[in-house]
Structures are given as C-alpha cells and as structure tokens.
C-alpha cells in the first residue's frame, strides 16, 4: 500500500531537521546554521551544514544535499518509504495508506520491510529461549551472569540463546507464518548441498547487531563448548540489511554518550562493549566481525573527532591497534591508544 499524501504532509510538517540529523551526526552551532564533519566522506575540516530555517542540509565535500528524508536515504541507506516510516515513528504519527500498488511495486517495497520484521522476530525468539527455555536459562543465561552481567544489561542489549537443534528456529518461524525465502535472505537459515534447510546459529549465545537507527540487521553467535572445527563466533552473512564494514556494534546505545563526551572508546568485542556499558562507561563501540574499516571510521566521525583505542595487550591486539590507529589517523581523527596488560 502507498502512504497517503495527507500522512506524508503531516510527517514533513513535524520534522525538525536539526533534531533528525542530530541523531546521526554531532552538530555544532555556527551562526544561524549547524556544522559537522561530513557523514559521506572522510574530511578533516567540517563542511556539512544544516540550516534550521530552510530545513535542508548541504555537504560541500560530497555535493549531497536536501531535506531530512533525503539525509536518511543518503546517510542511512533507507528507501523513501523507510525514511517516512522512521520519521512517523519518531514523531508519533499514524501511518495511513491508500491505493494498492502493482504486484511488482508491492514486492519491491514489502521485501525489505519483511526482512526487518523477520529479524525482529528472530531477536525475540532468541531472547525467549534465553529467559524461558530450560536449556537457554541453564546454559545461556548462566553464561552471561557468570561473565558479570546483570538482567537489566542483558535486556538492554537484547541478548539471546540458540538451541542445539538443527531446525528449531526454522520450525518456530514457519509455524508463525514467516516466509522461508525471507528468512534465508536475512541469513537466519541456510540450505545444505542436499537441499535441507537448517538454522544458521545453533548452540550459541546470541548478540543482536543493530543499525545506528536501532533496527536489528544481523546476529553474532558465540559457542560455549570446545567443539573441534567450530569457530568461536559466527556472524550473519552480508545481506540487503547488513554490510559489516559499515556497522559498529553498540553504536545505537552509545551514540548520544559519544556526542556528549566528545570521545569514542573503540574496543574489540561484544562483551567489551556490554561490560563497559554496565559499568557506566557508555561511549563505547566495537568493530566486531571485521577489522576496523574506513566505513566504520566514517560512522565514528559523525559523532566525534576523538577516539580512544582500547585493545587487548596480546600480540593480536597490538597488531590490530596499530592497524586501526593508522586508519584513524589517515581519516584526520585525534587518537589515543590504551593497551592493557
């Protein structure tokens, strides 16, 4: 269905472009406008301008410009409809629809929405297993508690558990009328060479990965046993929703604190982020699932130009810190490195 013109007009009337862009970029007032480092290119001198009077942005480095909807489409890779839905939710506006689209238009518009809905279902499934399934409680929940997490933190990061069964999630999703093709496009299930479909994450604690806007876009699973040939972590494959080189774990929870502290703490793993958050240190993110990338650095630079690298003191950690520091310096950010014993 198509969003009505009246609803779109209502959304545009509610928009405060400084408020919208300020959720994704650290803006600083300069005269009548607001300035920031470009979210589109790496730069040392801020050239990204937001005009509250005109309700537009202009990036002089990339040439991009437009209104708040255009920003969400360019910076967050949302479609036009996704941007409208995001803004409607932000400003508590009820979405109303009118004429039906053609089958082809409907399919294109609905598929990505269906993927987000499936990812949300999966997140709730893993959480339910962790809190309400006997194995999930005995194995997964106990693991997190033994790692020093409390229930509130576990719930904040929406942690979960996947059972040691080949198709428990698949069957649960099918019983809930979820489309199997959509589940596979999300990376939630896989197909064997023999054609059998099975759960991608099994017998692991589960870390949902969110976009900067808070959408569930991927999962990571950590094994708790010493099975030969099994990786410690498995991460969702890249999908239409998830490009791992442009995602930072914990950014959704950390972005306001990074902006407030004007510093981003960069760590290596999921538990590093979560443990620091629980300890009250909340301006922290991780490049988990990949080495630090230019895309991730560009994300950080939206919120601050100051980065403190906190990597392990072993050889791998030192090597990663050196590589990450080189990339950060190349991007014009101000760096401090703290190596632990």
GULUMBA-579655 format. One record per residue (C-alpha): residue in three letters; residue number from 1; x, y, z; chain. Coordinates in nm, 2 decimals, m for minus. Layout:
// residues N
+------+------+--------+--------+--------+-------+
! resn ! resi !     xx !     yy !     zz ! chain !
+------+------+--------+--------+--------+-------+
!  ALA !  NUM !      X !      Y !      Z !     A !
...
+------+------+--------+--------+--------+-------+
***
This chain:
// residues 341
+------+------+--------+--------+--------+-------+
! resn ! resi !     xx !     yy !     zz ! chain !
+------+------+--------+--------+--------+-------+
!  UNK !    1 !   0.00 !   0.00 !   0.00 !     A !
!  UNK !    2 !   0.10 !   0.36 !  m0.06 !     A !
!  UNK !    3 !   0.13 !   0.61 !   0.23 !     A !
!  UNK !    4 !  m0.14 !   0.88 !   0.18 !     A !
!  UNK !    5 !  m0.04 !   1.24 !   0.08 !     A !
!  UNK !    6 !  m0.20 !   1.37 !   0.39 !     A !
!  UNK !    7 !   0.02 !   1.15 !   0.61 !     A !
!  UNK !    8 !   0.33 !   1.25 !   0.42 !     A !
!  UNK !    9 !   0.24 !   1.62 !   0.46 !     A !
!  UNK !   10 !   0.19 !   1.56 !   0.83 !     A !
!  UNK !   11 !   0.53 !   1.39 !   0.86 !     A !
!  UNK !   12 !   0.71 !   1.68 !   0.68 !     A !
!  UNK !   13 !   0.53 !   1.94 !   0.89 !     A !
!  UNK !   14 !   0.66 !   1.76 !   1.21 !     A !
!  UNK !   15 !   1.02 !   1.74 !   1.10 !     A !
!  UNK !   16 !   1.29 !   1.93 !   1.28 !     A !
!  UNK !   17 !   1.59 !   1.87 !   1.05 !     A !
!  UNK !   18 !   1.84 !   1.95 !   1.33 !     A !
!  UNK !   19 !   1.68 !   1.70 !   1.56 !     A !
!  UNK !   20 !   1.66 !   1.43 !   1.29 !     A !
!  UNK !   21 !   2.02 !   1.47 !   1.17 !     A !
!  UNK !   22 !   2.14 !   1.52 !   1.52 !     A !
!  UNK !   23 !   2.05 !   1.16 !   1.60 !     A !
!  UNK !   24 !   2.32 !   1.05 !   1.35 !     A !
!  UNK !   25 !   2.58 !   1.33 !   1.34 !     A !
!  UNK !   26 !   2.73 !   1.55 !   1.61 !     A !
!  UNK !   27 !   2.62 !   1.90 !   1.51 !     A !
!  UNK !   28 !   2.77 !   2.22 !   1.64 !     A !
!  UNK !   29 !   2.60 !   2.56 !   1.61 !     A !
!  UNK !   30 !   2.79 !   2.81 !   1.39 !     A !
!  UNK !   31 !   2.60 !   3.13 !   1.34 !     A !
!  UNK !   32 !   2.25 !   3.06 !   1.21 !     A !
!  UNK !   33 !   2.34 !   2.71 !   1.09 !     A !
!  UNK !   34 !   2.49 !   2.39 !   1.24 !     A !
!  UNK !   35 !   2.81 !   2.23 !   1.11 !     A !
!  UNK !   36 !   2.97 !   1.88 !   1.13 !     A !
!  UNK !   37 !   3.22 !   1.66 !   0.96 !     A !
!  UNK !   38 !   3.07 !   1.50 !   0.65 !     A !
!  UNK !   39 !   2.89 !   1.17 !   0.71 !     A !
!  UNK !   40 !   2.95 !   1.08 !   0.34 !     A !
!  UNK !   41 !   3.33 !   1.13 !   0.30 !     A !
!  UNK !   42 !   3.63 !   1.14 !   0.53 !     A !
!  UNK !   43 !   3.74 !   1.50 !   0.60 !     A !
!  UNK !   44 !   3.94 !   1.70 !   0.85 !     A !
!  UNK !   45 !   3.75 !   2.03 !   0.83 !     A !
!  UNK !   46 !   3.38 !   2.02 !   0.88 !     A !
!  UNK !   47 !   3.19 !   2.10 !   0.55 !     A !
!  UNK !   48 !   2.85 !   1.95 !   0.64 !     A !
!  UNK !   49 !   2.60 !   2.23 !   0.70 !     A !
!  UNK !   50 !   2.24 !   2.21 !   0.83 !     A !
!  UNK !   51 !   2.00 !   2.51 !   0.80 !     A !
!  UNK !   52 !   1.72 !   2.50 !   1.05 !     A !
!  UNK !   53 !   1.55 !   2.80 !   0.88 !     A !
!  UNK !   54 !   1.55 !   2.63 !   0.54 !     A !
!  UNK !   55 !   1.51 !   2.27 !   0.68 !     A !
!  UNK !   56 !   1.79 !   2.15 !   0.45 !     A !
!  UNK !   57 !   2.14 !   2.01 !   0.47 !     A !
!  UNK !   58 !   2.43 !   2.06 !   0.24 !     A !
!  UNK !   59 !   2.76 !   1.86 !   0.23 !     A !
!  UNK !   60 !   3.01 !   2.07 !   0.04 !     A !
!  UNK !   61 !   3.27 !   1.78 !   0.02 !     A !
!  UNK !   62 !   3.04 !   1.53 !  m0.15 !     A !
!  UNK !   63 !   2.79 !   1.77 !  m0.31 !     A !
!  UNK !   64 !   2.50 !   1.60 !  m0.14 !     A !
!  UNK !   65 !   2.21 !   1.80 !  m0.01 !     A !
!  UNK !   66 !   1.84 !   1.80 !   0.06 !     A !
!  UNK !   67 !   1.58 !   1.76 !   0.33 !     A !
!  UNK !   68 !   1.57 !   1.53 !   0.63 !     A !
!  UNK !   69 !   1.41 !   1.25 !   0.43 !     A !
!  UNK !   70 !   1.69 !   1.28 !   0.17 !     A !
!  UNK !   71 !   1.95 !   1.26 !   0.45 !     A !
!  UNK !   72 !   1.81 !   0.94 !   0.59 !     A !
!  UNK !   73 !   1.82 !   0.79 !   0.23 !     A !
!  UNK !   74 !   2.17 !   0.90 !   0.17 !     A !
!  UNK !   75 !   2.33 !   0.85 !   0.51 !     A !
!  UNK !   76 !   2.14 !   0.56 !   0.64 !     A !
!  UNK !   77 !   2.06 !   0.39 !   0.31 !     A !
!  UNK !   78 !   1.69 !   0.39 !   0.38 !     A !
!  UNK !   79 !   1.44 !   0.38 !   0.10 !     A !
!  UNK !   80 !   1.19 !   0.67 !   0.07 !     A !
!  UNK !   81 !   0.92 !   0.47 !   0.23 !     A !
!  UNK !   82 !   1.16 !   0.35 !   0.51 !     A !
!  UNK !   83 !   1.26 !   0.71 !   0.58 !     A !
!  UNK !   84 !   0.89 !   0.82 !   0.61 !     A !
!  UNK !   85 !   0.82 !   0.53 !   0.84 !     A !
!  UNK !   86 !   1.12 !   0.61 !   1.06 !     A !
!  UNK !   87 !   1.01 !   0.97 !   1.09 !     A !
!  UNK !   88 !   0.64 !   0.88 !   1.15 !     A !
!  UNK !   89 !   0.76 !   0.66 !   1.44 !     A !
!  UNK !   90 !   0.99 !   0.93 !   1.57 !     A !
!  UNK !   91 !   0.71 !   1.19 !   1.57 !     A !
!  UNK !   92 !   0.43 !   0.95 !   1.68 !     A !
!  UNK !   93 !   0.24 !   1.00 !   1.35 !     A !
!  UNK !   94 !  m0.01 !   0.72 !   1.25 !     A !
!  UNK !   95 !   0.07 !   0.59 !   0.90 !     A !
!  UNK !   96 !  m0.23 !   0.58 !   0.67 !     A !
!  UNK !   97 !  m0.23 !   0.41 !   0.33 !     A !
!  UNK !   98 !  m0.44 !   0.44 !   0.01 !     A !
!  UNK !   99 !  m0.43 !   0.29 !  m0.33 !     A !
!  UNK !  100 !  m0.28 !  m0.06 !  m0.39 !     A !
!  UNK !  101 !   0.05 !  m0.08 !  m0.59 !     A !
!  UNK !  102 !   0.11 !  m0.32 !  m0.87 !     A !
!  UNK !  103 !   0.23 !  m0.67 !  m0.77 !     A !
!  UNK !  104 !   0.59 !  m0.58 !  m0.88 !     A !
!  UNK !  105 !   0.59 !  m0.25 !  m0.69 !     A !
!  UNK !  106 !   0.44 !  m0.42 !  m0.38 !     A !
!  UNK !  107 !   0.70 !  m0.69 !  m0.38 !     A !
!  UNK !  108 !   0.99 !  m0.45 !  m0.40 !     A !
!  UNK !  109 !   0.85 !  m0.23 !  m0.12 !     A !
!  UNK !  110 !   0.75 !  m0.52 !   0.10 !     A !
!  UNK !  111 !   1.06 !  m0.74 !   0.09 !     A !
!  UNK !  112 !   1.29 !  m0.52 !   0.29 !     A !
!  UNK !  113 !   1.01 !  m0.45 !   0.54 !     A !
!  UNK !  114 !   0.96 !  m0.82 !   0.57 !     A !
!  UNK !  115 !   1.33 !  m0.88 !   0.63 !     A !
!  UNK !  116 !   1.33 !  m0.62 !   0.92 !     A !
!  UNK !  117 !   1.01 !  m0.79 !   1.06 !     A !
!  UNK !  118 !   1.18 !  m1.13 !   1.04 !     A !
!  UNK !  119 !   1.49 !  m1.00 !   1.21 !     A !
!  UNK !  120 !   1.28 !  m0.86 !   1.49 !     A !
!  UNK !  121 !   1.10 !  m1.19 !   1.53 !     A !
!  UNK !  122 !   1.44 !  m1.38 !   1.54 !     A !
!  UNK !  123 !   1.56 !  m1.14 !   1.81 !     A !
!  UNK !  124 !   1.25 !  m1.21 !   2.02 !     A !
!  UNK !  125 !   1.28 !  m1.58 !   1.96 !     A !
!  UNK !  126 !   1.64 !  m1.59 !   2.09 !     A !
!  UNK !  127 !   1.55 !  m1.37 !   2.39 !     A !
!  UNK !  128 !   1.26 !  m1.60 !   2.47 !     A !
!  UNK !  129 !   1.49 !  m1.91 !   2.46 !     A !
!  UNK !  130 !   1.74 !  m1.74 !   2.69 !     A !
!  UNK !  131 !   1.48 !  m1.64 !   2.95 !     A !
!  UNK !  132 !   1.21 !  m1.90 !   2.93 !     A !
!  UNK !  133 !   1.36 !  m2.22 !   2.79 !     A !
!  UNK !  134 !   1.52 !  m2.46 !   3.05 !     A !
!  UNK !  135 !   1.83 !  m2.51 !   2.84 !     A !
!  UNK !  136 !   1.85 !  m2.14 !   2.75 !     A !
!  UNK !  137 !   1.84 !  m2.05 !   3.12 !     A !
!  UNK !  138 !   2.08 !  m2.32 !   3.23 !     A !
!  UNK !  139 !   2.34 !  m2.26 !   2.96 !     A !
!  UNK !  140 !   2.30 !  m1.92 !   2.80 !     A !
!  UNK !  141 !   2.16 !  m1.71 !   3.09 !     A !
!  UNK !  142 !   2.41 !  m1.87 !   3.33 !     A !
!  UNK !  143 !   2.70 !  m1.78 !   3.10 !     A !
!  UNK !  144 !   2.61 !  m1.41 !   3.09 !     A !
!  UNK !  145 !   2.56 !  m1.40 !   3.47 !     A !
!  UNK !  146 !   2.89 !  m1.57 !   3.52 !     A !
!  UNK !  147 !   3.05 !  m1.31 !   3.29 !     A !
!  UNK !  148 !   2.93 !  m1.05 !   3.53 !     A !
!  UNK !  149 !   2.62 !  m0.91 !   3.35 !     A !
!  UNK !  150 !   2.30 !  m0.83 !   3.53 !     A !
!  UNK !  151 !   1.95 !  m0.89 !   3.40 !     A !
!  UNK !  152 !   1.90 !  m0.52 !   3.31 !     A !
!  UNK !  153 !   2.21 !  m0.52 !   3.09 !     A !
!  UNK !  154 !   2.11 !  m0.85 !   2.93 !     A !
!  UNK !  155 !   1.78 !  m0.70 !   2.84 !     A !
!  UNK !  156 !   1.93 !  m0.37 !   2.72 !     A !
!  UNK !  157 !   2.14 !  m0.54 !   2.46 !     A !
!  UNK !  158 !   1.86 !  m0.80 !   2.40 !     A !
!  UNK !  159 !   2.09 !  m1.10 !   2.43 !     A !
!  UNK !  160 !   1.96 !  m1.44 !   2.35 !     A !
!  UNK !  161 !   2.04 !  m1.81 !   2.30 !     A !
!  UNK !  162 !   2.01 !  m2.06 !   2.01 !     A !
!  UNK !  163 !   1.94 !  m2.42 !   2.10 !     A !
!  UNK !  164 !   2.15 !  m2.71 !   1.99 !     A !
!  UNK !  165 !   1.89 !  m2.82 !   1.73 !     A !
!  UNK !  166 !   1.91 !  m2.81 !   1.35 !     A !
!  UNK !  167 !   1.57 !  m2.65 !   1.28 !     A !
!  UNK !  168 !   1.41 !  m2.53 !   1.60 !     A !
!  UNK !  169 !   1.41 !  m2.16 !   1.49 !     A !
!  UNK !  170 !   1.31 !  m2.26 !   1.13 !     A !
!  UNK !  171 !   1.01 !  m2.46 !   1.25 !     A !
!  UNK !  172 !   0.91 !  m2.19 !   1.50 !     A !
!  UNK !  173 !   0.92 !  m1.92 !   1.23 !     A !
!  UNK !  174 !   0.73 !  m2.14 !   0.98 !     A !
!  UNK !  175 !   0.46 !  m2.20 !   1.24 !     A !
!  UNK !  176 !   0.44 !  m1.82 !   1.29 !     A !
!  UNK !  177 !   0.38 !  m1.80 !   0.91 !     A !
!  UNK !  178 !   0.72 !  m1.64 !   0.82 !     A !
!  UNK !  179 !   0.83 !  m1.68 !   0.46 !     A !
!  UNK !  180 !   1.12 !  m1.92 !   0.44 !     A !
!  UNK !  181 !   1.28 !  m1.73 !   0.15 !     A !
!  UNK !  182 !   1.28 !  m1.41 !   0.35 !     A !
!  UNK !  183 !   1.44 !  m1.60 !   0.65 !     A !
!  UNK !  184 !   1.72 !  m1.72 !   0.41 !     A !
!  UNK !  185 !   1.77 !  m1.37 !   0.26 !     A !
!  UNK !  186 !   1.82 !  m1.25 !   0.62 !     A !
!  UNK !  187 !   2.08 !  m1.51 !   0.68 !     A !
!  UNK !  188 !   1.88 !  m1.67 !   0.96 !     A !
!  UNK !  189 !   1.87 !  m2.01 !   0.79 !     A !
!  UNK !  190 !   2.09 !  m2.18 !   0.53 !     A !
!  UNK !  191 !   2.04 !  m2.46 !   0.28 !     A !
!  UNK !  192 !   2.27 !  m2.76 !   0.27 !     A !
!  UNK !  193 !   2.41 !  m2.91 !  m0.06 !     A !
!  UNK !  194 !   2.14 !  m3.18 !  m0.03 !     A !
!  UNK !  195 !   1.87 !  m2.91 !  m0.02 !     A !
!  UNK !  196 !   1.79 !  m2.94 !   0.35 !     A !
!  UNK !  197 !   1.73 !  m2.61 !   0.53 !     A !
!  UNK !  198 !   1.87 !  m2.55 !   0.88 !     A !
!  UNK !  199 !   1.92 !  m2.28 !   1.14 !     A !
!  UNK !  200 !   2.23 !  m2.07 !   1.09 !     A !
!  UNK !  201 !   2.30 !  m2.01 !   1.46 !     A !
!  UNK !  202 !   2.28 !  m2.32 !   1.68 !     A !
!  UNK !  203 !   2.40 !  m2.39 !   2.04 !     A !
!  UNK !  204 !   2.54 !  m2.04 !   2.09 !     A !
!  UNK !  205 !   2.47 !  m1.73 !   2.29 !     A !
!  UNK !  206 !   2.34 !  m1.46 !   2.06 !     A !
!  UNK !  207 !   2.42 !  m1.10 !   2.02 !     A !
!  UNK !  208 !   2.18 !  m0.89 !   1.81 !     A !
!  UNK !  209 !   2.35 !  m0.63 !   1.59 !     A !
!  UNK !  210 !   2.16 !  m0.30 !   1.54 !     A !
!  UNK !  211 !   2.19 !  m0.02 !   1.29 !     A !
!  UNK !  212 !   2.26 !   0.33 !   1.42 !     A !
!  UNK !  213 !   1.88 !   0.38 !   1.39 !     A !
!  UNK !  214 !   1.82 !   0.08 !   1.62 !     A !
!  UNK !  215 !   1.70 !  m0.17 !   1.36 !     A !
!  UNK !  216 !   1.81 !  m0.54 !   1.40 !     A !
!  UNK !  217 !   2.02 !  m0.61 !   1.10 !     A !
!  UNK !  218 !   2.24 !  m0.91 !   1.20 !     A !
!  UNK !  219 !   2.33 !  m1.16 !   1.47 !     A !
!  UNK !  220 !   2.65 !  m1.30 !   1.61 !     A !
!  UNK !  221 !   2.66 !  m1.63 !   1.79 !     A !
!  UNK !  222 !   2.93 !  m1.74 !   2.04 !     A !
!  UNK !  223 !   2.99 !  m2.10 !   2.11 !     A !
!  UNK !  224 !   3.03 !  m2.21 !   2.47 !     A !
!  UNK !  225 !   3.18 !  m2.55 !   2.42 !     A !
!  UNK !  226 !   3.51 !  m2.67 !   2.28 !     A !
!  UNK !  227 !   3.39 !  m2.85 !   1.96 !     A !
!  UNK !  228 !   3.66 !  m2.92 !   1.71 !     A !
!  UNK !  229 !   3.63 !  m2.74 !   1.38 !     A !
!  UNK !  230 !   3.38 !  m2.49 !   1.52 !     A !
!  UNK !  231 !   3.46 !  m2.12 !   1.51 !     A !
!  UNK !  232 !   3.43 !  m1.93 !   1.84 !     A !
!  UNK !  233 !   3.19 !  m1.68 !   1.67 !     A !
!  UNK !  234 !   2.96 !  m1.70 !   1.37 !     A !
!  UNK !  235 !   2.83 !  m1.38 !   1.22 !     A !
!  UNK !  236 !   2.54 !  m1.32 !   0.99 !     A !
!  UNK !  237 !   2.63 !  m1.31 !   0.62 !     A !
!  UNK !  238 !   2.61 !  m0.98 !   0.44 !     A !
!  UNK !  239 !   2.26 !  m0.91 !   0.33 !     A !
!  UNK !  240 !   2.05 !  m0.63 !   0.19 !     A !
!  UNK !  241 !   2.02 !  m0.51 !   0.55 !     A !
!  UNK !  242 !   2.38 !  m0.58 !   0.67 !     A !
!  UNK !  243 !   2.71 !  m0.46 !   0.54 !     A !
!  UNK !  244 !   2.96 !  m0.54 !   0.82 !     A !
!  UNK !  245 !   3.22 !  m0.29 !   0.71 !     A !
!  UNK !  246 !   2.97 !  m0.01 !   0.78 !     A !
!  UNK !  247 !   2.84 !  m0.12 !   1.12 !     A !
!  UNK !  248 !   2.97 !  m0.07 !   1.47 !     A !
!  UNK !  249 !   2.84 !  m0.29 !   1.75 !     A !
!  UNK !  250 !   2.68 !  m0.08 !   2.03 !     A !
!  UNK !  251 !   2.65 !   0.24 !   1.83 !     A !
!  UNK !  252 !   2.28 !   0.27 !   1.88 !     A !
!  UNK !  253 !   2.33 !   0.25 !   2.26 !     A !
!  UNK !  254 !   2.64 !   0.47 !   2.26 !     A !
!  UNK !  255 !   2.58 !   0.75 !   2.00 !     A !
!  UNK !  256 !   2.43 !   1.00 !   2.24 !     A !
!  UNK !  257 !   2.70 !   0.94 !   2.50 !     A !
!  UNK !  258 !   2.98 !   0.96 !   2.24 !     A !
!  UNK !  259 !   2.84 !   1.30 !   2.13 !     A !
!  UNK !  260 !   2.81 !   1.42 !   2.49 !     A !
!  UNK !  261 !   3.16 !   1.30 !   2.59 !     A !
!  UNK !  262 !   3.31 !   1.41 !   2.26 !     A !
!  UNK !  263 !   3.51 !   1.08 !   2.26 !     A !
!  UNK !  264 !   3.45 !   0.73 !   2.13 !     A !
!  UNK !  265 !   3.61 !   0.43 !   2.30 !     A !
!  UNK !  266 !   3.69 !   0.16 !   2.05 !     A !
!  UNK !  267 !   3.71 !  m0.19 !   2.17 !     A !
!  UNK !  268 !   3.74 !  m0.53 !   2.01 !     A !
!  UNK !  269 !   3.45 !  m0.75 !   2.12 !     A !
!  UNK !  270 !   3.08 !  m0.76 !   2.20 !     A !
!  UNK !  271 !   3.14 !  m0.83 !   2.57 !     A !
!  UNK !  272 !   3.39 !  m0.55 !   2.60 !     A !
!  UNK !  273 !   3.11 !  m0.31 !   2.49 !     A !
!  UNK !  274 !   2.85 !  m0.46 !   2.71 !     A !
!  UNK !  275 !   3.07 !  m0.48 !   3.02 !     A !
!  UNK !  276 !   3.18 !  m0.12 !   3.00 !     A !
!  UNK !  277 !   2.82 !  m0.01 !   2.94 !     A !
!  UNK !  278 !   2.71 !  m0.19 !   3.25 !     A !
!  UNK !  279 !   3.00 !  m0.02 !   3.45 !     A !
!  UNK !  280 !   2.86 !   0.32 !   3.34 !     A !
!  UNK !  281 !   3.11 !   0.38 !   3.06 !     A !
!  UNK !  282 !   2.87 !   0.42 !   2.77 !     A !
!  UNK !  283 !   3.05 !   0.59 !   2.49 !     A !
!  UNK !  284 !   3.19 !   0.26 !   2.36 !     A !
!  UNK !  285 !   3.16 !   0.07 !   2.03 !     A !
!  UNK !  286 !   3.33 !  m0.24 !   1.87 !     A !
!  UNK !  287 !   3.42 !  m0.33 !   1.52 !     A !
!  UNK !  288 !   3.33 !  m0.69 !   1.59 !     A !
!  UNK !  289 !   3.31 !  m0.93 !   1.30 !     A !
!  UNK !  290 !   3.57 !  m0.74 !   1.10 !     A !
!  UNK !  291 !   3.89 !  m0.54 !   1.13 !     A !
!  UNK !  292 !   3.83 !  m0.17 !   1.16 !     A !
!  UNK !  293 !   3.73 !  m0.03 !   0.82 !     A !
!  UNK !  294 !   3.70 !   0.32 !   0.66 !     A !
!  UNK !  295 !   3.33 !   0.29 !   0.67 !     A !
!  UNK !  296 !   3.32 !   0.23 !   1.04 !     A !
!  UNK !  297 !   3.56 !   0.52 !   1.09 !     A !
!  UNK !  298 !   3.32 !   0.74 !   0.89 !     A !
!  UNK !  299 !   3.04 !   0.64 !   1.13 !     A !
!  UNK !  300 !   3.25 !   0.74 !   1.43 !     A !
!  UNK !  301 !   3.34 !   1.08 !   1.28 !     A !
!  UNK !  302 !   2.97 !   1.16 !   1.26 !     A !
!  UNK !  303 !   2.97 !   1.19 !   1.64 !     A !
!  UNK !  304 !   3.32 !   1.29 !   1.74 !     A !
!  UNK !  305 !   3.67 !   1.35 !   1.62 !     A !
!  UNK !  306 !   3.83 !   1.19 !   1.93 !     A !
!  UNK !  307 !   3.89 !   0.82 !   1.95 !     A !
!  UNK !  308 !   4.05 !   0.62 !   2.23 !     A !
!  UNK !  309 !   4.15 !   0.27 !   2.12 !     A !
!  UNK !  310 !   4.13 !   0.00 !   2.39 !     A !
!  UNK !  311 !   4.26 !  m0.33 !   2.25 !     A !
!  UNK !  312 !   4.40 !  m0.63 !   2.42 !     A !
!  UNK !  313 !   4.77 !  m0.63 !   2.52 !     A !
!  UNK !  314 !   4.85 !  m0.96 !   2.34 !     A !
!  UNK !  315 !   5.02 !  m0.97 !   2.00 !     A !
!  UNK !  316 !   4.70 !  m0.98 !   1.81 !     A !
!  UNK !  317 !   4.56 !  m0.69 !   2.00 !     A !
!  UNK !  318 !   4.87 !  m0.48 !   1.95 !     A !
!  UNK !  319 !   4.87 !  m0.56 !   1.58 !     A !
!  UNK !  320 !   4.50 !  m0.46 !   1.55 !     A !
!  UNK !  321 !   4.56 !  m0.14 !   1.74 !     A !
!  UNK !  322 !   4.85 !  m0.03 !   1.52 !     A !
!  UNK !  323 !   4.65 !  m0.10 !   1.20 !     A !
!  UNK !  324 !   4.34 !   0.07 !   1.34 !     A !
!  UNK !  325 !   4.54 !   0.37 !   1.45 !     A !
!  UNK !  326 !   4.69 !   0.41 !   1.11 !     A !
!  UNK !  327 !   4.34 !   0.42 !   0.95 !     A !
!  UNK !  328 !   4.21 !   0.66 !   1.21 !     A !
!  UNK !  329 !   4.50 !   0.90 !   1.17 !     A !
!  UNK !  330 !   4.45 !   0.88 !   0.79 !     A !
!  UNK !  331 !   4.10 !   1.00 !   0.85 !     A !
!  UNK !  332 !   4.21 !   1.30 !   1.04 !     A !
!  UNK !  333 !   4.08 !   1.19 !   1.38 !     A !
!  UNK !  334 !   4.25 !   1.26 !   1.71 !     A !
!  UNK !  335 !   4.37 !   0.93 !   1.86 !     A !
!  UNK !  336 !   4.48 !   0.79 !   2.20 !     A !
!  UNK !  337 !   4.57 !   0.42 !   2.25 !     A !
!  UNK !  338 !   4.54 !   0.23 !   2.57 !     A !
!  UNK !  339 !   4.70 !  m0.11 !   2.58 !     A !
!  UNK !  340 !   4.60 !  m0.34 !   2.87 !     A !
!  UNK !  341 !   4.84 !  m0.58 !   3.04 !     A !
+------+------+--------+--------+--------+-------+
***
